[in-house]
Every structure is written in structure tokens, then in C-alpha cells.
């Protein structure tokens, strides 16, 4: 079997946040994204949750020599789950594919004390815009639950460790979509 791949559905879609080789667009069937807080982190993050009626876009990328250490460290609050049979991808050879998800028994709702970070949303949406265009970024918003959670505007002092500088058109896209969702942006948490 060839070296494994991971399926990324959040910040891992943004290729500026990692250097794993051979990134390719892919689809994960039977899952959707949700904003969840876990007691392992101070803010809410995206996780994949089982949903037989859903399919989400993301990116697969190669994990050379089966060396998961760096990725496991990055995704330390998540479990790595085999998803080989659920992923549709353009590769012509067989690969094993894993997805990271917060364990269900650690799911909590985001709150004012555990908000979503706008700097994190920016990174994710920038990745979707670059990989899938505006239509793909719109599908990201549509296949993600939890937009009613408070969103901390931390753009001036990003708390997300892999934050990226957005172009003004990308920032406008994020702001416009959050406005359409009637998202609640807070200044302090």
C-alpha cells in the first residue's frame, strides 16, 4: 500500500498552512462540518461529524513515510479516523486516507467564553476560495453547522496560530457571507 493521505476540511484546505505534498481536491461522503468546543482547547474549532446525507469538499495530501507525528501534533485535540472508503479523489492508485475529528463525547457548544475565531474562519475560507472558488467557499458555509455561535473578531491580533493575511476581496467575501448568515461578531470574549 502506498504512503497514506489525510483528508482536510478546515484549515488544512489552505495550502499556506502546511507543506504536505501532493495536495488534491477531494470529497468526503457521510460527514459534514460543525463548529464545536472541546475541553481540550479554549476556543471552538471545526470538526467533522457523521451525517449519512452529507458530503463535504476538502483536500487530501500525502503523509510521507507514514510519519504522522507533525500532523498528529497539529491536530492533537482530534482523533485520527480511517476514511478511505468515504473519500472520492483523483488519484489513480490506492491510498489509505484518514480524517481528524473531535471525539463525540468531547463536543460542547461554542459560547461567549469559547467562541469561534474570525482569524481561523479567514484561513479556512481563504483555502476554499483558492481551491474551489467562490462556489466552493459558499458550499463550505452551507455544509458547516454552528454559525449561530459567537465569533470573536481577532483580526487585529490573531489568536489562530496559522493565521494568514487575506486580500481585501477575500476579507470582503468572508464578511459578506457571515452577514448573510446573521453571524454574531463579538469584540471581546
C-alpha atoms as an extended CHARMM CRD file, in Angstrom:
* protein
*
       189  EXT
         1         1  UNK       CA              0.0000000000        0.0000000000        0.0000000000  PROA      1               0.0000000000
         2         2  UNK       CA              1.2620000000        3.4760000000       -0.8400000000  PROA      2               0.0000000000
         3         3  UNK       CA              2.0050000000        6.0510000000        1.8260000000  PROA      3               0.0000000000
         4         4  UNK       CA             -1.1580000000        7.3950000000        3.4750000000  PROA      4               0.0000000000
         5         5  UNK       CA             -3.0320000000       10.6320000000        2.8990000000  PROA      5               0.0000000000
         6         6  UNK       CA             -5.1890000000       12.8030000000        5.1350000000  PROA      6               0.0000000000
         7         7  UNK       CA             -8.4500000000       14.5000000000        4.2570000000  PROA      7               0.0000000000
         8         8  UNK       CA             -8.5340000000       18.1250000000        5.4250000000  PROA      8               0.0000000000
         9         9  UNK       CA            -11.8360000000       20.0060000000        5.6360000000  PROA      9               0.0000000000
        10        10  UNK       CA            -10.8520000000       23.1730000000        7.5350000000  PROA      10              0.0000000000
        11        11  UNK       CA             -7.5300000000       24.9900000000        7.7730000000  PROA      11              0.0000000000
        12        12  UNK       CA             -5.7500000000       22.0660000000        6.0680000000  PROA      12              0.0000000000
        13        13  UNK       CA             -7.5340000000       23.1000000000        2.8510000000  PROA      13              0.0000000000
        14        14  UNK       CA             -5.4200000000       26.2740000000        2.9590000000  PROA      14              0.0000000000
        15        15  UNK       CA             -2.1170000000       25.1130000000        1.4950000000  PROA      15              0.0000000000
        16        16  UNK       CA             -0.3360000000       28.1010000000        3.0520000000  PROA      16              0.0000000000
        17        17  UNK       CA             -0.7630000000       26.4450000000        6.4710000000  PROA      17              0.0000000000
        18        18  UNK       CA              1.2260000000       23.2830000000        5.7310000000  PROA      18              0.0000000000
        19        19  UNK       CA              3.7300000000       21.7350000000        3.3440000000  PROA      19              0.0000000000
        20        20  UNK       CA              2.3770000000       18.1970000000        2.9640000000  PROA      20              0.0000000000
        21        21  UNK       CA              2.9840000000       17.0360000000       -0.6180000000  PROA      21              0.0000000000
        22        22  UNK       CA              0.5950000000       16.1410000000       -3.4200000000  PROA      22              0.0000000000
        23        23  UNK       CA             -2.4830000000       18.0840000000       -2.2700000000  PROA      23              0.0000000000
        24        24  UNK       CA             -5.5910000000       17.3100000000       -4.3070000000  PROA      24              0.0000000000
        25        25  UNK       CA             -9.2470000000       18.3110000000       -4.1030000000  PROA      25              0.0000000000
        26        26  UNK       CA            -11.4310000000       15.5040000000       -2.7400000000  PROA      26              0.0000000000
        27        27  UNK       CA            -14.8650000000       14.7950000000       -1.2850000000  PROA      27              0.0000000000
        28        28  UNK       CA            -15.8000000000       13.0610000000        1.9800000000  PROA      28              0.0000000000
        29        29  UNK       CA            -19.1880000000       11.3090000000        1.9110000000  PROA      29              0.0000000000
        30        30  UNK       CA            -21.2130000000       10.6950000000        5.0660000000  PROA      30              0.0000000000
        31        31  UNK       CA            -19.7710000000       13.6210000000        7.0390000000  PROA      31              0.0000000000
        32        32  UNK       CA            -20.3660000000       17.3430000000        7.4920000000  PROA      32              0.0000000000
        33        33  UNK       CA            -18.5250000000       20.0590000000        9.3940000000  PROA      33              0.0000000000
        34        34  UNK       CA            -19.6040000000       21.6060000000       12.6840000000  PROA      34              0.0000000000
        35        35  UNK       CA            -18.2020000000       24.2510000000       14.9890000000  PROA      35              0.0000000000
        36        36  UNK       CA            -17.6220000000       22.6340000000       18.3650000000  PROA      36              0.0000000000
        37        37  UNK       CA            -15.8240000000       23.4890000000       21.5320000000  PROA      37              0.0000000000
        38        38  UNK       CA            -13.8390000000       20.7950000000       23.3020000000  PROA      38              0.0000000000
        39        39  UNK       CA            -12.4790000000       20.9930000000       26.8170000000  PROA      39              0.0000000000
        40        40  UNK       CA             -9.0560000000       20.4540000000       25.2430000000  PROA      40              0.0000000000
        41        41  UNK       CA             -8.9760000000       23.9310000000       23.6390000000  PROA      41              0.0000000000
        42        42  UNK       CA            -10.0200000000       27.4150000000       24.7620000000  PROA      42              0.0000000000
        43        43  UNK       CA            -11.9480000000       28.2660000000       21.5710000000  PROA      43              0.0000000000
        44        44  UNK       CA            -14.2730000000       26.4430000000       19.1830000000  PROA      44              0.0000000000
        45        45  UNK       CA            -12.8350000000       24.6330000000       16.1700000000  PROA      45              0.0000000000
        46        46  UNK       CA            -14.2140000000       22.8110000000       13.1750000000  PROA      46              0.0000000000
        47        47  UNK       CA            -14.7660000000       19.1080000000       13.4310000000  PROA      47              0.0000000000
        48        48  UNK       CA            -16.1980000000       16.5070000000       11.1000000000  PROA      48              0.0000000000
        49        49  UNK       CA            -19.3760000000       14.8550000000       12.3300000000  PROA      49              0.0000000000
        50        50  UNK       CA            -21.0460000000       11.7920000000       10.8030000000  PROA      50              0.0000000000
        51        51  UNK       CA            -24.0330000000       12.6390000000        8.6070000000  PROA      51              0.0000000000
        52        52  UNK       CA            -25.1440000000        9.9940000000        6.0900000000  PROA      52              0.0000000000
        53        53  UNK       CA            -26.9570000000       12.6260000000        4.0000000000  PROA      53              0.0000000000
        54        54  UNK       CA            -23.9860000000       14.9610000000        3.6040000000  PROA      54              0.0000000000
        55        55  UNK       CA            -20.7920000000       15.2370000000        1.5930000000  PROA      55              0.0000000000
        56        56  UNK       CA            -18.0850000000       17.8450000000        2.0800000000  PROA      56              0.0000000000
        57        57  UNK       CA            -15.2600000000       19.0770000000       -0.0880000000  PROA      57              0.0000000000
        58        58  UNK       CA            -11.7280000000       19.3150000000        1.1530000000  PROA      58              0.0000000000
        59        59  UNK       CA             -8.1640000000       18.4550000000        0.2730000000  PROA      59              0.0000000000
        60        60  UNK       CA             -6.2030000000       15.2720000000        0.5800000000  PROA      60              0.0000000000
        61        61  UNK       CA             -2.4400000000       15.4020000000        0.9560000000  PROA      61              0.0000000000
        62        62  UNK       CA              0.3040000000       12.8430000000        1.3040000000  PROA      62              0.0000000000
        63        63  UNK       CA              1.8370000000       11.8520000000        4.6510000000  PROA      63              0.0000000000
        64        64  UNK       CA              5.3270000000       10.7060000000        3.5460000000  PROA      64              0.0000000000
        65        65  UNK       CA              6.7600000000        7.5390000000        5.0900000000  PROA      65              0.0000000000
        66        66  UNK       CA              3.6500000000        7.1260000000        7.2600000000  PROA      66              0.0000000000
        67        67  UNK       CA              5.1030000000        9.8220000000        9.5380000000  PROA      67              0.0000000000
        68        68  UNK       CA              2.0040000000       11.2120000000       11.2630000000  PROA      68              0.0000000000
        69        69  UNK       CA              3.8780000000       12.9180000000       14.1160000000  PROA      69              0.0000000000
        70        70  UNK       CA              3.7330000000       16.5120000000       12.8210000000  PROA      70              0.0000000000
        71        71  UNK       CA              0.1120000000       16.2330000000       11.7440000000  PROA      71              0.0000000000
        72        72  UNK       CA             -0.9440000000       14.4730000000       14.9510000000  PROA      72              0.0000000000
        73        73  UNK       CA              0.7530000000       17.2790000000       16.9080000000  PROA      73              0.0000000000
        74        74  UNK       CA             -1.0940000000       19.9180000000       14.8910000000  PROA      74              0.0000000000
        75        75  UNK       CA             -4.4260000000       18.1110000000       15.2990000000  PROA      75              0.0000000000
        76        76  UNK       CA             -3.8020000000       16.9970000000       18.9060000000  PROA      76              0.0000000000
        77        77  UNK       CA             -7.3750000000       17.5830000000       20.1260000000  PROA      77              0.0000000000
        78        78  UNK       CA             -8.7540000000       15.2960000000       17.4060000000  PROA      78              0.0000000000
        79        79  UNK       CA             -8.8620000000       11.5550000000       16.8170000000  PROA      79              0.0000000000
        80        80  UNK       CA             -7.4350000000       10.2850000000       13.5180000000  PROA      80              0.0000000000
        81        81  UNK       CA            -10.0910000000        8.0910000000       11.8830000000  PROA      81              0.0000000000
        82        82  UNK       CA             -9.8160000000        5.9030000000        8.8050000000  PROA      82              0.0000000000
        83        83  UNK       CA            -11.9370000000        7.3450000000        5.9910000000  PROA      83              0.0000000000
        84        84  UNK       CA            -10.5060000000        5.5690000000        2.9430000000  PROA      84              0.0000000000
        85        85  UNK       CA            -13.8330000000        4.2130000000        1.6780000000  PROA      85              0.0000000000
        86        86  UNK       CA            -15.6570000000        7.5380000000        2.1790000000  PROA      86              0.0000000000
        87        87  UNK       CA            -13.2650000000        9.7400000000        0.1650000000  PROA      87              0.0000000000
        88        88  UNK       CA            -13.5560000000       10.3650000000       -3.5600000000  PROA      88              0.0000000000
        89        89  UNK       CA            -10.2890000000       11.6610000000       -5.0380000000  PROA      89              0.0000000000
        90        90  UNK       CA             -8.4820000000       11.9640000000       -8.3850000000  PROA      90              0.0000000000
        91        91  UNK       CA             -5.5570000000        9.6560000000       -7.5570000000  PROA      91              0.0000000000
        92        92  UNK       CA             -5.1800000000        6.6560000000       -9.8610000000  PROA      92              0.0000000000
        93        93  UNK       CA             -3.6050000000        4.4010000000       -7.2350000000  PROA      93              0.0000000000
        94        94  UNK       CA             -4.9480000000        3.0220000000       -3.9450000000  PROA      94              0.0000000000
        95        95  UNK       CA             -4.2270000000        5.0630000000       -0.8510000000  PROA      95              0.0000000000
        96        96  UNK       CA             -5.2900000000        4.9580000000        2.7610000000  PROA      96              0.0000000000
        97        97  UNK       CA             -6.9490000000        8.1740000000        3.9030000000  PROA      97              0.0000000000
        98        98  UNK       CA             -7.5990000000        9.4180000000        7.4380000000  PROA      98              0.0000000000
        99        99  UNK       CA             -9.7090000000       12.2990000000        8.6940000000  PROA      99              0.0000000000
       100       100  UNK       CA             -9.3980000000       14.0870000000       12.0260000000  PROA      100             0.0000000000
       101       101  UNK       CA            -12.4850000000       14.5650000000       14.2010000000  PROA      101             0.0000000000
       102       102  UNK       CA            -13.0620000000       15.6880000000       17.7790000000  PROA      102             0.0000000000
       103       103  UNK       CA            -14.3480000000       12.7010000000       19.7880000000  PROA      103             0.0000000000
       104       104  UNK       CA            -18.1280000000       12.9870000000       20.1030000000  PROA      104             0.0000000000
       105       105  UNK       CA            -18.0400000000       12.7340000000       23.9060000000  PROA      105             0.0000000000
       106       106  UNK       CA            -15.8790000000       15.8810000000       23.9810000000  PROA      106             0.0000000000
       107       107  UNK       CA            -18.2650000000       18.0200000000       21.8700000000  PROA      107             0.0000000000
       108       108  UNK       CA            -19.5940000000       21.1500000000       23.5340000000  PROA      108             0.0000000000
       109       109  UNK       CA            -21.4190000000       24.0790000000       22.0060000000  PROA      109             0.0000000000
       110       110  UNK       CA            -19.3760000000       27.2140000000       21.3400000000  PROA      110             0.0000000000
       111       111  UNK       CA            -20.1500000000       30.0550000000       23.7380000000  PROA      111             0.0000000000
       112       112  UNK       CA            -19.0880000000       33.5930000000       24.6160000000  PROA      112             0.0000000000
       113       113  UNK       CA            -16.3020000000       32.0240000000       26.6800000000  PROA      113             0.0000000000
       114       114  UNK       CA            -15.3840000000       29.5790000000       23.8730000000  PROA      114             0.0000000000
       115       115  UNK       CA            -16.1040000000       31.4680000000       20.6240000000  PROA      115             0.0000000000
       116       116  UNK       CA            -15.1560000000       30.8530000000       17.0250000000  PROA      116             0.0000000000
       117       117  UNK       CA            -12.1190000000       32.8690000000       15.9240000000  PROA      117             0.0000000000
       118       118  UNK       CA            -12.5350000000       35.1310000000       12.9190000000  PROA      118             0.0000000000
       119       119  UNK       CA             -8.8310000000       34.6340000000       12.1400000000  PROA      119             0.0000000000
       120       120  UNK       CA             -9.4810000000       30.8760000000       11.8910000000  PROA      120             0.0000000000
       121       121  UNK       CA            -12.5690000000       31.3540000000        9.7070000000  PROA      121             0.0000000000
       122       122  UNK       CA            -10.4900000000       33.6460000000        7.4660000000  PROA      122             0.0000000000
       123       123  UNK       CA             -7.8330000000       30.9600000000        6.9690000000  PROA      123             0.0000000000
       124       124  UNK       CA            -10.3730000000       28.2590000000        6.1730000000  PROA      124             0.0000000000
       125       125  UNK       CA            -12.3890000000       30.3750000000        3.7450000000  PROA      125             0.0000000000
       126       126  UNK       CA             -9.2160000000       31.6210000000        2.0330000000  PROA      126             0.0000000000
       127       127  UNK       CA             -8.2860000000       27.9810000000        1.4410000000  PROA      127             0.0000000000
       128       128  UNK       CA            -11.7010000000       27.1890000000       -0.0330000000  PROA      128             0.0000000000
       129       129  UNK       CA            -11.6280000000       30.2740000000       -2.2530000000  PROA      129             0.0000000000
       130       130  UNK       CA             -8.2190000000       29.2830000000       -3.6260000000  PROA      130             0.0000000000
       131       131  UNK       CA             -9.0300000000       25.5860000000       -4.0810000000  PROA      131             0.0000000000
       132       132  UNK       CA            -12.7090000000       25.6800000000       -5.0860000000  PROA      132             0.0000000000
       133       133  UNK       CA            -13.5470000000       29.2980000000       -5.9770000000  PROA      133             0.0000000000
       134       134  UNK       CA            -16.4790000000       31.3000000000       -4.6320000000  PROA      134             0.0000000000
       135       135  UNK       CA            -18.9770000000       28.4970000000       -5.3160000000  PROA      135             0.0000000000
       136       136  UNK       CA            -16.8480000000       26.0760000000       -3.2990000000  PROA      136             0.0000000000
       137       137  UNK       CA            -16.4690000000       28.5580000000       -0.4540000000  PROA      137             0.0000000000
       138       138  UNK       CA            -20.2540000000       29.0030000000       -0.4580000000  PROA      138             0.0000000000
       139       139  UNK       CA            -20.6030000000       25.2070000000       -0.2350000000  PROA      139             0.0000000000
       140       140  UNK       CA            -18.2430000000       25.3130000000        2.7640000000  PROA      140             0.0000000000
       141       141  UNK       CA            -20.6200000000       27.7040000000        4.5560000000  PROA      141             0.0000000000
       142       142  UNK       CA            -23.6580000000       25.5990000000        3.5580000000  PROA      142             0.0000000000
       143       143  UNK       CA            -22.1860000000       22.2890000000        4.7870000000  PROA      143             0.0000000000
       144       144  UNK       CA            -20.9910000000       23.6420000000        8.1480000000  PROA      144             0.0000000000
       145       145  UNK       CA            -23.2040000000       23.7880000000       11.2440000000  PROA      145             0.0000000000
       146       146  UNK       CA            -22.8860000000       26.2210000000       14.1250000000  PROA      146             0.0000000000
       147       147  UNK       CA            -22.8620000000       29.6610000000       12.5110000000  PROA      147             0.0000000000
       148       148  UNK       CA            -25.1160000000       30.8920000000       15.3190000000  PROA      148             0.0000000000
       149       149  UNK       CA            -22.1230000000       30.7560000000       17.7080000000  PROA      149             0.0000000000
       150       150  UNK       CA            -20.3650000000       33.9740000000       18.7400000000  PROA      150             0.0000000000
       151       151  UNK       CA            -17.4000000000       34.8620000000       16.5310000000  PROA      151             0.0000000000
       152       152  UNK       CA            -14.5360000000       36.7450000000       18.1520000000  PROA      152             0.0000000000
       153       153  UNK       CA            -13.1540000000       39.4520000000       15.8530000000  PROA      153             0.0000000000
       154       154  UNK       CA             -9.4470000000       38.8530000000       16.4690000000  PROA      154             0.0000000000
       155       155  UNK       CA             -8.2160000000       40.0770000000       13.0680000000  PROA      155             0.0000000000
       156       156  UNK       CA             -6.1350000000       42.9010000000       14.5410000000  PROA      156             0.0000000000
       157       157  UNK       CA             -4.4070000000       40.4750000000       16.9380000000  PROA      157             0.0000000000
       158       158  UNK       CA             -4.9930000000       36.9750000000       15.5230000000  PROA      158             0.0000000000
       159       159  UNK       CA             -5.2190000000       34.2030000000       18.0950000000  PROA      159             0.0000000000
       160       160  UNK       CA             -5.2440000000       31.4390000000       15.4840000000  PROA      160             0.0000000000
       161       161  UNK       CA             -1.6140000000       30.2200000000       15.2720000000  PROA      161             0.0000000000
       162       162  UNK       CA             -1.6090000000       29.6910000000       11.4830000000  PROA      162             0.0000000000
       163       163  UNK       CA             -3.4420000000       32.8950000000       10.5730000000  PROA      163             0.0000000000
       164       164  UNK       CA             -2.8590000000       34.2790000000        7.0820000000  PROA      164             0.0000000000
       165       165  UNK       CA             -3.0660000000       37.7360000000        5.5760000000  PROA      165             0.0000000000
       166       166  UNK       CA             -6.1710000000       37.9150000000        3.3990000000  PROA      166             0.0000000000
       167       167  UNK       CA             -6.5190000000       40.0150000000        0.2750000000  PROA      167             0.0000000000
       168       168  UNK       CA             -9.2110000000       42.6700000000        0.6240000000  PROA      168             0.0000000000
       169       169  UNK       CA            -11.5080000000       40.7410000000       -1.7490000000  PROA      169             0.0000000000
       170       170  UNK       CA            -11.1490000000       37.6260000000        0.4600000000  PROA      170             0.0000000000
       171       171  UNK       CA            -11.9270000000       39.6070000000        3.6250000000  PROA      171             0.0000000000
       172       172  UNK       CA            -14.9800000000       41.1140000000        1.9300000000  PROA      172             0.0000000000
       173       173  UNK       CA            -16.1410000000       37.6410000000        0.8680000000  PROA      173             0.0000000000
       174       174  UNK       CA            -15.8870000000       36.3290000000        4.4600000000  PROA      174             0.0000000000
       175       175  UNK       CA            -17.6330000000       39.3930000000        5.8920000000  PROA      175             0.0000000000
       176       176  UNK       CA            -20.4130000000       39.2630000000        3.2870000000  PROA      176             0.0000000000
       177       177  UNK       CA            -21.1120000000       35.5610000000        3.9060000000  PROA      177             0.0000000000
       178       178  UNK       CA            -21.1100000000       35.9750000000        7.6770000000  PROA      178             0.0000000000
       179       179  UNK       CA            -23.5150000000       38.8800000000        7.2860000000  PROA      179             0.0000000000
       180       180  UNK       CA            -25.8400000000       36.7250000000        5.1300000000  PROA      180             0.0000000000
       181       181  UNK       CA            -25.7920000000       34.1310000000        7.9300000000  PROA      181             0.0000000000
       182       182  UNK       CA            -26.6040000000       36.8480000000       10.5150000000  PROA      182             0.0000000000
       183       183  UNK       CA            -23.4530000000       35.7810000000       12.3580000000  PROA      183             0.0000000000
       184       184  UNK       CA            -22.8330000000       37.4290000000       15.7110000000  PROA      184             0.0000000000
       185       185  UNK       CA            -19.4080000000       39.0920000000       15.7330000000  PROA      185             0.0000000000
       186       186  UNK       CA            -18.1230000000       39.9800000000       19.1970000000  PROA      186             0.0000000000
       187       187  UNK       CA            -15.1610000000       42.1580000000       20.0810000000  PROA      187             0.0000000000
       188       188  UNK       CA            -14.2370000000       40.6030000000       23.4240000000  PROA      188             0.0000000000
       189       189  UNK       CA            -14.5410000000       37.0910000000       24.7890000000  PROA      189             0.0000000000
